[in-house]
Amino acid sequence: MSIVLTSAQNRFLRGVAHDLKALLQIGGKGVTPAFLAELDEVLERHELVKVKIAAEDRDTRDGMIEELAKASGSALVQRIGHVAVLYRPAKEKRQIVLPRG
């Protein structure tokens, strides 16, 4: 289940994410089950997360970002260089209210 965002919602989330620091970082081991478990927990707590990807090759980074979004059921909001912003609404307490349309 992946989330589809409208352009207005995407713009809104990019604005919210602007001042965030990267909470997670993927190293040389790549996407591991432990990393996905941590990402799931952080997404549930924060909803909007910056992830730093330490892969030199652009295609490798893109593959990792796609894998993260698919495995966590989140939407890719933005990708700049080595940093990706992922969004998934919390199941329990929602903190971010998206604009309509």
ABEGO torsion letter per residue (X at the ends): XBBBBBAAAAAAAAAAAAABBBABBBBAAEBBAAAAAAAAAAAAAAGBBBBBBBBABAAAAAAAAAAAAAAAGBBBABBBEABBBBBBBBABBBABBBBBX
